[in-house]
């Protein structure tokens, strides 16, 4: 079920239809475009998607698929059903070309059965058969100019030969008359034979028309020239005319027989022509898919939505013409989080996100490939309900709010577990307090129905309700609070701020008006918006720090792996050395024992005579001094640790530049620039970093920086991993007394120095500035402190001190 009836135009699918029609070659395919309908039949949708995906491959990679003569011959086939009626030469020529294209399509699919099979297109072609005898008859009778061949019948061949002979004789006789008349000055030199009423005549000056006996068929507009058929060629012209009539009768007889021949094949021909129309239609869908860079996602027979990098099709085409790209949308709806509540400032992209979801889901269930990453998960919904725009009606006496409530009534009646609903500006059109309460009640019932949906709203009560209700999840369109510019990126898991006061301030609304508005609104709502804004800022700060921590963790993991491998290798080498030493020692002991035994035996044999005994003892001493003398060990100097040196580059930072985060050893490459922000790839990670925090370095520095370095000071006697895990670069001392705060700062600073953190963040609050002054004066006593400055205004300003190390 679809609601409302104008759903296609509201989502923009009518423009998608028009684009497909423009891509079709013939009315055959365009008729199929008009028949496209939303379906919840999984098997049918899957088949349509796979047919289009296969044809997309053909369009991209195959050059020999038929590209022309997709001719609509349905009217000719309808006329051929009438007994006694003959199709014309032109109609048979169109039929011949269409059948030839159909045969080429079938041959293409059969030829690639083994090479590059297209099973779903081949299945489509399965019931299609073209009688070869019929095609041969068409080719035998109709030539490539669309005329009946001379060889179509012996009688026709004879008639045409006679026509040619009679016309040749007739022309010779007329040439003789013209030549004579030209010599007499009756015919100008620039006039020749012509045809009037199907008969050859000669042009002659009006004043000389009596000089040649004959019949005047016509005259020029000025009346100065008449077209005369001489009397002596009357019979010859009559003979030619009679032969032409005979030719016409014979051609009609041949075409009538050929029409009778195709009449038994009309059903198979109709199927073949329908196949040609389907091919034209699927080819048009494939060409649109290539324009949209659309693919075949993971398709499931259940409600599911896990999309990555979805792009609004019409916006994608529009931006492509301007050389720009669409910011992609990623969204996930599942059984645990079925309804997404999107909030954020106006013009932040909420409505575009809603229409993107609706249009892509509708296209998918109409059998069109969609612009998503192909590993995205898509599902089937039975109902698609949307409430986008204003349905107020003078005829039905409906106001804006009444039209919204009418839509909500339909939603509540029809919603179930296989329903997808999309609501823009939920609850608007009436007093905000009442509208918010009604919207919350409606949302509660929609949640109970098990339906899936996406809702855009500014109401705080709906954000709070989504935060504490199972099945609902908050989402926000990201917004640059510093420059007050939308980023058009959807972030799930937290509500968004409307930034109403900030936008009003940027526009230039008087400060007094804004302050009074805050007072009228109340502190609770103002604080809620303020907390949302601060949460966004804090998240961006911590995202940058998490990136640095992640990089350092990768370095530590790599070093640990290298250390483990080195220790294992050294242990193995040590064991091998010990084993070798033991073997050598064993051999030396054995040799020493043998020498001692030999010495004792020789002393005994010499009966302890002085000289022989002395020589034996000297030989034993020489063995001890020479073979058992220990090898000298050369001392190895330990290399001094060197600090990394960076070769700076004073050029302008642009896309492709190599940069370093100021005050840190992190090196990356600039992928893109957006205003004062840069998207930097550091290793396998990407992050958005302010340009003023980046320093351009040379390519040589970038290559050298790929080696893993760990400059953090080492310490012993404690678990450094645990210390690093529990340490936070952010210290909050708001509300503490001076002595207590200084003690916290000292402990915090000691840990930071031990772990080698280059930058710290101390939150002390603004107030009268006493705690801020006390902390900064105390930190000036540390020689490691290089610089202290206020945080950015959007992230705390003077209430936060940024400490940068030397």
SULJOGI-V455988 format. One record per residue. N is the residue number from 0. RES is the residue in one small letter. SS is DSSP state (A for helix, B for strand, O for the rest). PHI is phi in degrees with one decimal (* if undefined). D_LAST is the distance of its C-alpha to the last C-alpha in whole Angstrom. Layout:
BEGIN
N;RES;SS;PHI;D_LAST / N;RES;SS;PHI;D_LAST
END
This chain:
BEGIN
0;x;O;*;67 / 1;x;B;-116.6;65 / 2;x;B;-146.1;64 / 3;x;O;-85.5;65 / 4;x;O;-68.4;67 / 5;x;O;-92.2;65 / 6;x;A;-57.2;62 / 7;x;A;-61.6;62 / 8;x;A;-71.0;62 / 9;x;A;-67.0;59 / 10;x;A;-84.2;57 / 11;x;O;95.0;58 / 12;x;A;-70.8;60 / 13;x;A;-63.0;63 / 14;x;A;-72.5;61 / 15;x;A;-64.2;60 / 16;x;A;-57.4;64 / 17;x;A;-64.5;64 / 18;x;A;-64.6;62 / 19;x;A;-67.5;63 / 20;x;A;-60.0;67 / 21;x;A;-64.0;65 / 22;x;A;-82.0;64 / 23;x;O;-75.7;68 / 24;x;O;-87.9;71 / 25;x;O;-138.1;74 / 26;x;A;-61.2;75 / 27;x;A;-58.0;75 / 28;x;A;-70.6;72 / 29;x;A;-63.4;71 / 30;x;A;-65.0;74 / 31;x;A;-69.3;72 / 32;x;A;-62.0;69 / 33;x;A;-64.9;71 / 34;x;O;-92.5;71 / 35;x;O;-64.1;68 / 36;x;O;-136.3;68 / 37;x;O;-67.0;65 / 38;x;O;-133.5;66 / 39;x;O;-113.2;65 / 40;x;O;-86.1;67 / 41;x;A;-59.3;64 / 42;x;A;-62.0;66 / 43;x;A;-64.8;67 / 44;x;A;-61.4;64 / 45;x;A;-61.1;62 / 46;x;A;-64.8;65 / 47;x;A;-64.1;64 / 48;x;A;-65.0;61 / 49;x;A;-70.7;61 / 50;x;A;-60.3;64 / 51;x;A;-66.0;62 / 52;x;A;-63.9;59 / 53;x;A;-64.8;61 / 54;x;A;-70.0;63 / 55;x;A;-60.8;59 / 56;x;A;-65.8;59 / 57;x;A;-63.6;62 / 58;x;A;-62.5;61 / 59;x;A;-78.8;58 / 60;x;A;-120.8;59 / 61;x;O;-113.2;63 / 62;x;O;-105.8;65 / 63;x;O;-102.8;68 / 64;x;O;-78.9;69 / 65;x;O;-54.6;71 / 66;x;O;-112.8;70 / 67;x;O;-140.6;73 / 68;x;O;61.2;77 / 69;x;O;-86.8;75 / 70;x;O;-94.2;79 / 71;x;O;-84.4;80 / 72;x;O;-114.7;84 / 73;x;A;-64.0;84 / 74;x;A;-65.8;87 / 75;x;A;-61.9;89 / 76;x;A;-66.7;89 / 77;x;A;-66.5;90 / 78;x;A;-68.5;93 / 79;x;A;-67.3;94 / 80;x;O;-69.4;95 / 81;x;O;-77.6;98 / 82;x;O;-65.0;101 / 83;x;O;81.6;103 / 84;x;O;-106.1;100 / 85;x;O;-112.3;98 / 86;x;O;-73.7;95 / 87;x;O;-81.8;94 / 88;x;A;-60.3;93 / 89;x;A;-62.9;90 / 90;x;A;-67.3;89 / 91;x;A;-67.1;90 / 92;x;A;-64.2;88 / 93;x;A;-60.8;85 / 94;x;A;-62.8;86 / 95;x;A;-61.8;86 / 96;x;A;-65.5;82 / 97;x;A;-63.5;81 / 98;x;A;-66.1;82 / 99;x;A;-64.6;81 / 100;x;A;-64.0;77 / 101;x;A;-61.5;78 / 102;x;A;-62.7;79 / 103;x;A;-63.9;76 / 104;x;A;-63.2;74 / 105;x;A;-63.6;76 / 106;x;A;-64.0;76 / 107;x;A;-59.9;72 / 108;x;A;-69.0;71 / 109;x;A;-69.6;74 / 110;x;A;-65.1;73 / 111;x;O;-97.6;69 / 112;x;O;-62.7;70 / 113;x;O;-97.8;69 / 114;x;O;-74.4;66 / 115;x;O;-130.4;64 / 116;x;O;-68.5;66 / 117;x;O;-121.7;66 / 118;x;A;-61.6;67 / 119;x;A;-76.6;67 / 120;x;A;-71.3;69 / 121;x;A;-65.6;71 / 122;x;A;-64.0;72 / 123;x;A;-62.2;73 / 124;x;A;-84.2;75 / 125;x;O;-54.1;77 / 126;x;O;-75.6;80 / 127;x;O;-87.4;80 / 128;x;O;-144.1;83 / 129;x;O;-117.5;85 / 130;x;O;-64.4;88 / 131;x;A;-65.2;88 / 132;x;A;-64.5;92 / 133;x;A;-65.6;91 / 134;x;A;-63.0;89 / 135;x;A;-64.2;91 / 136;x;A;-64.7;94 / 137;x;A;-60.3;91 / 138;x;A;-68.6;90 / 139;x;A;-72.2;94 / 140;x;A;-96.4;95 / 141;x;B;-102.4;92 / 142;x;O;-86.5;91 / 143;x;O;-78.3;87 / 144;x;O;-101.4;88 / 145;x;O;87.1;89 / 146;x;O;-115.3;93 / 147;x;B;-71.7;96 / 148;x;O;-69.2;97 / 149;x;A;-61.4;100 / 150;x;A;-83.4;100 / 151;x;A;-61.2;100 / 152;x;O;-157.1;104 / 153;x;A;-61.7;107 / 154;x;A;-62.1;108 / 155;x;A;-65.8;105 / 156;x;A;-63.8;105 / 157;x;A;-65.4;109 / 158;x;A;-61.8;108 / 159;x;A;-67.8;105 / 160;x;A;-65.0;107 / 161;x;A;-65.3;110 / 162;x;A;-59.9;108 / 163;x;A;-61.3;106 / 164;x;A;-65.1;110 / 165;x;A;-64.0;112 / 166;x;A;-65.3;109 / 167;x;A;-65.7;109 / 168;x;A;-64.2;113 / 169;x;A;-60.3;112 / 170;x;A;-64.8;110 / 171;x;A;-62.4;112 / 172;x;A;-66.8;115 / 173;x;A;-68.3;113 / 174;x;A;-59.8;111 / 175;x;A;-64.6;115 / 176;x;A;-66.3;116 / 177;x;A;-64.2;113 / 178;x;A;-61.3;113 / 179;x;A;-64.8;117 / 180;x;A;-66.9;116 / 181;x;A;-69.2;113 / 182;x;A;-64.7;116 / 183;x;O;-83.5;118 / 184;x;O;81.7;115 / 185;x;O;-84.5;115 / 186;x;O;-125.0;111 / 187;x;O;-63.7;108 / 188;x;O;-66.4;107 / 189;x;O;-88.0;103 / 190;x;O;-103.9;105 / 191;x;O;-132.5;105 / 192;x;O;-61.7;106 / 193;x;B;-145.1;104 / 194;x;B;-120.9;104 / 195;x;B;-136.1;106 / 196;x;O;64.2;106 / 197;x;O;80.4;106 / 198;x;B;-125.3;108 / 199;x;B;-72.4;108 / 200;x;B;-135.8;109 / 201;x;B;-117.8;110 / 202;x;B;-82.0;109 / 203;x;B;-143.7;111 / 204;x;B;-61.6;112 / 205;x;A;-58.7;114 / 206;x;A;-71.9;117 / 207;x;A;-109.8;117 / 208;x;A;-66.4;117 / 209;x;A;-78.9;121 / 210;x;A;-79.7;121 / 211;x;O;-121.3;120 / 212;x;O;-73.6;121 / 213;x;B;172.8;119 / 214;x;B;-116.9;117 / 215;x;B;-84.2;114 / 216;x;B;-92.8;111 / 217;x;B;-164.4;109 / 218;x;B;-140.8;108 / 219;x;O;-73.2;105 / 220;x;O;-64.5;104 / 221;x;O;-83.8;105 / 222;x;O;79.9;109 / 223;x;O;-82.8;109 / 224;x;B;-125.6;109 / 225;x;B;-117.3;110 / 226;x;B;-109.9;110 / 227;x;B;-112.4;113 / 228;x;B;-101.0;114 / 229;x;B;-60.8;117 / 230;x;A;-62.9;120 / 231;x;A;-72.3;120 / 232;x;A;-110.7;117 / 233;x;A;-55.9;117 / 234;x;A;-64.2;118 / 235;x;A;-64.3;116 / 236;x;A;-65.3;113 / 237;x;A;-62.9;115 / 238;x;A;-63.1;115 / 239;x;A;-63.4;111 / 240;x;A;-64.3;110 / 241;x;A;-64.7;112 / 242;x;A;-66.2;110 / 243;x;A;-65.2;107 / 244;x;A;-63.7;108 / 245;x;A;-65.0;109 / 246;x;A;-62.4;106 / 247;x;A;-63.0;104 / 248;x;A;-65.8;106 / 249;x;A;-67.7;105 / 250;x;A;-62.1;102 / 251;x;A;-61.4;102 / 252;x;A;-61.3;104 / 253;x;A;-66.4;101 / 254;x;A;-65.9;98 / 255;x;A;-65.2;100 / 256;x;A;-64.7;101 / 257;x;A;-68.8;97 / 258;x;A;-63.9;96 / 259;x;A;-62.3;99 / 260;x;A;-69.7;97 / 261;x;A;-85.0;94 / 262;x;A;-58.8;95 / 263;x;O;-67.4;95 / 264;x;O;-101.1;91 / 265;x;A;-62.1;90 / 266;x;A;-65.1;88 / 267;x;A;-66.9;86 / 268;x;A;-66.6;85 / 269;x;A;-63.9;84 / 270;x;A;-63.1;82 / 271;x;A;-65.2;81 / 272;x;A;-68.2;80 / 273;x;A;-62.2;78 / 274;x;A;-60.5;76 / 275;x;A;-62.4;75 / 276;x;A;-64.7;74 / 277;x;A;-64.6;72 / 278;x;A;-62.3;70 / 279;x;A;-61.5;70 / 280;x;A;-65.6;68 / 281;x;A;-66.4;66 / 282;x;A;-62.6;65 / 283;x;A;-64.9;64 / 284;x;A;-63.2;62 / 285;x;A;-66.7;60 / 286;x;A;-65.5;59 / 287;x;A;-65.2;58 / 288;x;A;-60.9;56 / 289;x;A;-67.5;54 / 290;x;A;-61.6;54 / 291;x;A;-86.8;52 / 292;x;O;54.6;50 / 293;x;O;-91.5;52 / 294;x;B;-139.1;52 / 295;x;O;-106.4;54 / 296;x;O;-75.5;52 / 297;x;B;-74.9;53 / 298;x;B;-104.9;56 / 299;x;O;-120.7;57 / 300;x;O;-90.7;60 / 301;x;O;-164.0;58 / 302;x;O;-70.8;56 / 303;x;O;-156.9;53 / 304;x;B;-148.3;50 / 305;x;B;-131.2;47 / 306;x;B;-100.4;46 / 307;x;B;-123.6;43 / 308;x;B;55.4;42 / 309;x;B;-77.9;45 / 310;x;O;-126.7;46 / 311;x;O;-63.6;49 / 312;x;A;-56.2;52 / 313;x;A;-70.1;53 / 314;x;A;-66.3;49 / 315;x;A;-62.2;48 / 316;x;A;-66.5;51 / 317;x;A;-65.1;51 / 318;x;A;-67.8;47 / 319;x;A;-61.8;48 / 320;x;A;-65.6;50 / 321;x;O;-92.8;47 / 322;x;O;75.8;45 / 323;x;O;-113.1;43 / 324;x;O;-125.7;42 / 325;x;O;-83.6;43 / 326;x;O;-71.3;40 / 327;x;O;-71.7;41 / 328;x;B;-116.9;42 / 329;x;B;-118.3;42 / 330;x;B;-147.8;44 / 331;x;B;-136.3;45 / 332;x;B;-123.4;48 / 333;x;O;-140.3;50 / 334;x;O;-64.8;52 / 335;x;O;-83.2;49 / 336;x;B;-129.7;48 / 337;x;B;-88.9;51 / 338;x;B;-122.4;50 / 339;x;B;-106.3;47 / 340;x;B;-103.4;46 / 341;x;B;-97.2;44 / 342;x;B;-128.3;43 / 343;x;O;145.9;40 / 344;x;O;-70.0;41 / 345;x;O;-64.6;44 / 346;x;O;63.0;44 / 347;x;O;-94.8;41 / 348;x;O;106.0;43 / 349;x;A;-65.2;45 / 350;x;A;-66.7;48 / 351;x;A;-64.1;48 / 352;x;A;-61.3;46 / 353;x;A;-64.6;49 / 354;x;A;-69.1;52 / 355;x;A;-61.1;50 / 356;x;A;-62.2;50 / 357;x;A;-64.3;54 / 358;x;A;-68.2;55 / 359;x;A;-65.7;53 / 360;x;A;-64.9;55 / 361;x;A;-66.4;58 / 362;x;A;-59.5;58 / 363;x;A;-59.3;58 / 364;x;O;-80.6;61 / 365;x;O;-100.8;63 / 366;x;O;86.5;62 / 367;x;O;-104.7;59 / 368;x;O;-66.7;56 / 369;x;B;-123.5;53 / 370;x;O;-78.4;50 / 371;x;O;-132.1;48 / 372;x;O;-64.8;46 / 373;x;O;-69.3;49 / 374;x;O;-89.7;47 / 375;x;O;-68.1;47 / 376;x;B;-101.9;50 / 377;x;B;-125.0;53 / 378;x;O;-133.9;56 / 379;x;O;-114.9;59 / 380;x;O;-118.7;60 / 381;x;O;-78.4;64 / 382;x;B;-116.5;63 / 383;x;B;-131.4;60 / 384;x;B;-113.2;60 / 385;x;B;-134.1;58 / 386;x;B;-132.0;58 / 387;x;O;-126.3;56 / 388;x;O;86.2;57 / 389;x;O;-113.6;60 / 390;x;O;-106.8;64 / 391;x;O;-64.4;66 / 392;x;B;-142.3;69 / 393;x;O;-73.1;72 / 394;x;O;-64.0;75 / 395;x;O;-95.1;74 / 396;x;O;56.5;73 / 397;x;B;-109.4;69 / 398;x;O;-84.3;66 / 399;x;A;-59.5;62 / 400;x;A;-68.1;62 / 401;x;A;-64.0;65 / 402;x;A;-65.7;65 / 403;x;A;-63.8;61 / 404;x;A;-66.9;63 / 405;x;A;-62.1;66 / 406;x;A;-64.6;63 / 407;x;A;-62.9;62 / 408;x;A;-62.9;66 / 409;x;A;-65.0;66 / 410;x;A;-61.5;63 / 411;x;A;-67.6;64 / 412;x;A;-71.0;67 / 413;x;A;-97.1;66 / 414;x;O;-70.5;63 / 415;x;O;-151.4;63 / 416;x;O;-68.8;60 / 417;x;O;-115.5;61 / 418;x;B;-113.6;60 / 419;x;B;-118.5;57 / 420;x;B;-119.9;57 / 421;x;B;-130.7;54 / 422;x;B;-126.5;54 / 423;x;O;-102.8;52 / 424;x;O;54.7;52 / 425;x;O;-60.2;53 / 426;x;O;86.6;55 / 427;x;O;-78.9;55 / 428;x;O;105.4;58 / 429;x;O;-145.9;59 / 430;x;O;-58.0;58 / 431;x;A;-55.7;54 / 432;x;A;-62.1;55 / 433;x;A;-69.8;58 / 434;x;A;-61.1;57 / 435;x;A;-64.7;54 / 436;x;A;-67.1;56 / 437;x;A;-64.0;59 / 438;x;A;-61.2;56 / 439;x;A;-65.1;55 / 440;x;A;-65.6;58 / 441;x;A;-62.7;59 / 442;x;A;-61.9;55 / 443;x;A;-63.1;56 / 444;x;A;-69.9;60 / 445;x;A;-63.0;58 / 446;x;A;-65.9;56 / 447;x;A;-65.9;59 / 448;x;O;-70.8;61 / 449;x;O;83.5;58 / 450;x;O;-73.1;57 / 451;x;B;-102.6;54 / 452;x;B;-169.9;53 / 453;x;B;-133.1;50 / 454;x;B;-129.0;50 / 455;x;B;-100.1;48 / 456;x;O;-157.7;48 / 457;x;O;-113.3;46 / 458;x;O;-74.2;48 / 459;x;A;-67.2;46 / 460;x;A;-64.4;48 / 461;x;A;-73.4;49 / 462;x;A;-63.9;45 / 463;x;A;-65.7;45 / 464;x;A;-62.2;48 / 465;x;A;-66.4;47 / 466;x;A;-69.4;44 / 467;x;A;-111.2;46 / 468;x;O;-113.0;49 / 469;x;O;-62.3;50 / 470;x;B;93.9;50 / 471;x;B;-113.9;48 / 472;x;B;-144.9;45 / 473;x;B;-81.8;42 / 474;x;B;-146.3;41 / 475;x;B;-138.5;39 / 476;x;B;-82.6;39 / 477;x;B;-63.0;35 / 478;x;B;-142.2;34 / 479;x;B;-79.5;31 / 480;x;O;-67.4;31 / 481;x;O;-75.3;28 / 482;x;O;-100.0;31 / 483;x;O;54.1;34 / 484;x;B;-128.0;35 / 485;x;B;-71.6;37 / 486;x;B;-103.7;35 / 487;x;B;58.8;39 / 488;x;B;-116.4;37 / 489;x;B;-88.2;39 / 490;x;B;-122.1;37 / 491;x;B;-94.2;39 / 492;x;O;114.4;38 / 493;x;O;-148.2;37 / 494;x;O;-78.3;39 / 495;x;O;-110.6;38 / 496;x;O;-90.6;38 / 497;x;O;-79.6;40 / 498;x;O;51.6;38 / 499;x;A;-64.3;41 / 500;x;A;-68.3;39 / 501;x;A;-66.0;36 / 502;x;A;-66.2;39 / 503;x;A;-61.7;41 / 504;x;A;-67.3;38 / 505;x;A;-65.5;37 / 506;x;A;-64.9;41 / 507;x;O;110.0;41 / 508;x;O;-63.2;43 / 509;x;O;-54.5;44 / 510;x;A;-61.2;41 / 511;x;A;-63.0;44 / 512;x;A;-64.8;46 / 513;x;A;-65.8;43 / 514;x;A;-63.4;42 / 515;x;A;-65.0;46 / 516;x;A;-64.4;46 / 517;x;A;-63.2;43 / 518;x;A;-65.2;45 / 519;x;A;-67.3;48 / 520;x;A;-69.5;47 / 521;x;O;102.8;46 / 522;x;A;-67.3;42 / 523;x;A;-63.8;43 / 524;x;A;-68.2;43 / 525;x;A;-61.7;40 / 526;x;A;-64.1;38 / 527;x;A;-62.1;39 / 528;x;A;-63.7;38 / 529;x;A;-64.3;35 / 530;x;A;-64.1;34 / 531;x;A;-62.4;34 / 532;x;A;-64.8;32 / 533;x;A;-64.0;29 / 534;x;A;-62.2;30 / 535;x;A;-64.5;30 / 536;x;A;-65.7;26 / 537;x;A;-60.5;25 / 538;x;A;-63.9;26 / 539;x;A;-65.0;25 / 540;x;A;-63.2;21 / 541;x;A;-70.1;22 / 542;x;A;-63.5;24 / 543;x;A;-64.1;20 / 544;x;A;-66.2;19 / 545;x;A;-63.3;22 / 546;x;A;-63.3;22 / 547;x;A;-62.9;18 / 548;x;A;-62.7;20 / 549;x;A;-61.8;23 / 550;x;A;-63.3;21 / 551;x;A;-64.0;19 / 552;x;A;-64.2;23 / 553;x;A;-62.4;24 / 554;x;A;-63.2;22 / 555;x;A;-62.0;23 / 556;x;A;-62.8;27 / 557;x;A;-66.4;27 / 558;x;A;-64.5;25 / 559;x;A;-62.4;28 / 560;x;A;-64.4;31 / 561;x;A;-64.6;30 / 562;x;A;-62.7;29 / 563;x;A;-62.0;33 / 564;x;A;-64.4;34 / 565;x;A;-64.9;33 / 566;x;A;-63.0;34 / 567;x;A;-62.0;38 / 568;x;A;-65.1;38 / 569;x;A;-65.2;38 / 570;x;A;-61.0;40 / 571;x;A;-64.9;43 / 572;x;A;-64.5;42 / 573;x;A;-62.5;42 / 574;x;A;-62.0;45 / 575;x;A;-65.4;47 / 576;x;A;-63.1;46 / 577;x;A;-62.0;48 / 578;x;A;-62.5;51 / 579;x;A;-63.7;51 / 580;x;A;-63.5;51 / 581;x;A;-63.3;54 / 582;x;A;-63.6;56 / 583;x;A;-65.2;56 / 584;x;A;-62.0;56 / 585;x;A;-61.2;59 / 586;x;A;-65.9;61 / 587;x;A;-65.5;60 / 588;x;A;-61.3;62 / 589;x;A;-61.5;65 / 590;x;A;-66.1;65 / 591;x;A;-63.1;65 / 592;x;A;-61.5;67 / 593;x;A;-63.1;70 / 594;x;A;-65.2;69 / 595;x;A;-63.9;70 / 596;x;A;-62.5;73 / 597;x;A;-64.0;74 / 598;x;A;-60.4;74 / 599;x;A;-61.9;76 / 600;x;A;-65.3;79 / 601;x;A;-66.9;79 / 602;x;A;-63.5;79 / 603;x;A;-64.9;82 / 604;x;A;-66.0;84 / 605;x;O;-85.1;84 / 606;x;O;55.6;85 / 607;x;O;59.4;82 / 608;x;O;-71.4;83 / 609;x;A;-63.7;81 / 610;x;A;-67.2;80 / 611;x;A;-59.4;79 / 612;x;A;-65.3;77 / 613;x;A;-63.1;75 / 614;x;A;-64.4;74 / 615;x;A;-64.0;73 / 616;x;A;-66.0;71 / 617;x;A;-64.2;69 / 618;x;A;-61.3;69 / 619;x;A;-65.1;67 / 620;x;A;-68.3;65 / 621;x;A;-61.4;64 / 622;x;A;-60.4;63 / 623;x;A;-66.3;61 / 624;x;A;-74.3;59 / 625;x;A;-87.9;59 / 626;x;A;-85.7;58 / 627;x;O;-106.4;57 / 628;x;O;-74.4;54 / 629;x;O;-68.5;50 / 630;x;O;-77.5;48 / 631;x;O;-74.5;45 / 632;x;O;-104.6;42 / 633;x;O;-84.3;39 / 634;x;O;-66.6;36 / 635;x;O;-107.4;33 / 636;x;O;-77.4;29 / 637;x;O;-76.7;26 / 638;x;O;-67.2;24 / 639;x;O;-75.7;21 / 640;x;O;-65.0;18 / 641;x;O;-111.7;16 / 642;x;O;-80.1;13 / 643;x;O;-67.0;14 / 644;x;O;-109.3;15 / 645;x;O;-114.0;15 / 646;x;O;-87.0;18 / 647;x;B;-79.4;18 / 648;x;O;-133.7;21 / 649;x;O;-84.5;21 / 650;x;O;-73.9;24 / 651;x;O;-77.2;25 / 652;x;O;-73.4;24 / 653;x;O;-139.9;28 / 654;x;O;-63.1;29 / 655;x;O;98.4;29 / 656;x;O;-70.3;26 / 657;x;B;-100.1;23 / 658;x;B;-133.5;19 / 659;x;B;-126.7;16 / 660;x;B;-70.8;14 / 661;x;O;-55.3;11 / 662;x;O;83.7;8 / 663;x;O;-130.5;10 / 664;x;O;-100.1;13 / 665;x;O;-80.2;16 / 666;x;B;-113.8;18 / 667;x;B;-149.3;22 / 668;x;B;-121.6;25 / 669;x;B;-77.5;26 / 670;x;B;-93.3;29 / 671;x;B;-158.2;30 / 672;x;B;-121.0;29 / 673;x;B;-136.8;30 / 674;x;O;65.7;30 / 675;x;O;-94.2;26 / 676;x;B;-109.5;25 / 677;x;B;-132.1;25 / 678;x;B;-90.6;26 / 679;x;B;-116.7;24 / 680;x;B;-96.5;26 / 681;x;B;-119.8;23 / 682;x;O;68.0;25 / 683;x;O;-94.7;28 / 684;x;B;-109.7;27 / 685;x;B;-125.0;27 / 686;x;B;-153.3;25 / 687;x;B;-94.1;25 / 688;x;B;-131.4;21 / 689;x;B;-61.7;21 / 690;x;A;-62.9;21 / 691;x;A;-72.7;18 / 692;x;A;-98.9;16 / 693;x;B;-111.7;17 / 694;x;B;-127.1;16 / 695;x;B;-74.4;19 / 696;x;B;-125.1;19 / 697;x;O;-80.9;22 / 698;x;A;-61.1;25 / 699;x;A;-60.5;24 / 700;x;A;-62.7;21 / 701;x;A;-61.9;22 / 702;x;A;-65.5;25 / 703;x;A;-65.9;22 / 704;x;O;-75.1;20 / 705;x;O;-70.1;23 / 706;x;O;-69.8;23 / 707;x;O;-74.5;22 / 708;x;O;-123.0;18 / 709;x;O;-136.5;17 / 710;x;O;-94.6;13 / 711;x;O;-70.5;14 / 712;x;O;-65.0;14 / 713;x;O;-87.2;18 / 714;x;O;-141.3;20 / 715;x;O;-125.1;24 / 716;x;O;85.5;26 / 717;x;O;-151.3;25 / 718;x;O;-85.8;26 / 719;x;A;-65.9;22 / 720;x;A;-61.8;24 / 721;x;A;-65.5;25 / 722;x;A;-62.6;22 / 723;x;A;-66.5;20 / 724;x;A;-65.6;24 / 725;x;A;-91.2;24 / 726;x;O;-84.1;20 / 727;x;O;-122.8;19 / 728;x;O;-74.8;16 / 729;x;B;-109.8;18 / 730;x;B;-118.7;20 / 731;x;B;-108.0;23 / 732;x;O;-117.7;24 / 733;x;O;-64.0;26 / 734;x;O;87.8;29 / 735;x;O;-91.0;28 / 736;x;O;-71.9;29 / 737;x;A;-58.7;26 / 738;x;A;-63.6;26 / 739;x;A;-63.3;26 / 740;x;A;-66.1;23 / 741;x;A;-62.8;21 / 742;x;A;-60.6;22 / 743;x;A;-61.1;21 / 744;x;A;-64.1;18 / 745;x;A;-61.5;17 / 746;x;A;-63.1;19 / 747;x;A;-61.9;17 / 748;x;A;-69.3;13 / 749;x;A;-61.5;15 / 750;x;A;-62.8;16 / 751;x;A;-64.3;13 / 752;x;A;-63.6;11 / 753;x;A;-64.0;14 / 754;x;A;-91.7;14 / 755;x;O;77.2;11 / 756;x;O;-74.7;11 / 757;x;O;-82.2;8 / 758;x;B;-147.0;10 / 759;x;B;-125.5;12 / 760;x;B;-133.4;15 / 761;x;B;-115.7;17 / 762;x;B;-95.5;21 / 763;x;O;-121.4;22 / 764;x;O;81.7;25 / 765;x;O;-88.5;26 / 766;x;O;49.4;29 / 767;x;O;-90.3;29 / 768;x;O;83.3;25 / 769;x;A;-68.9;26 / 770;x;A;-64.4;24 / 771;x;A;-61.8;21 / 772;x;A;-63.8;21 / 773;x;A;-61.1;21 / 774;x;A;-65.1;18 / 775;x;A;-68.3;16 / 776;x;A;-62.7;17 / 777;x;A;-67.6;17 / 778;x;A;-69.6;13 / 779;x;O;-64.9;12 / 780;x;O;-76.5;14 / 781;x;O;-89.4;11 / 782;x;O;-71.0;8 / 783;x;O;-76.3;6 / 784;x;B;-76.5;6 / 785;x;B;-95.9;4 / 786;x;B;-158.6;8 / 787;x;B;-129.7;11 / 788;x;B;-153.5;14 / 789;x;B;-71.4;17 / 790;x;O;-69.1;18 / 791;x;O;-58.1;21 / 792;x;A;-58.2;24 / 793;x;A;-76.6;26 / 794;x;A;-119.2;24 / 795;x;O;127.2;24 / 796;x;A;57.6;22 / 797;x;A;-71.1;22 / 798;x;A;-81.6;23 / 799;x;B;-134.4;19 / 800;x;B;-107.2;16 / 801;x;B;-96.0;13 / 802;x;B;-106.3;10 / 803;x;B;-110.8;7 / 804;x;B;-79.9;4 / 805;x;O;-73.3;0
END
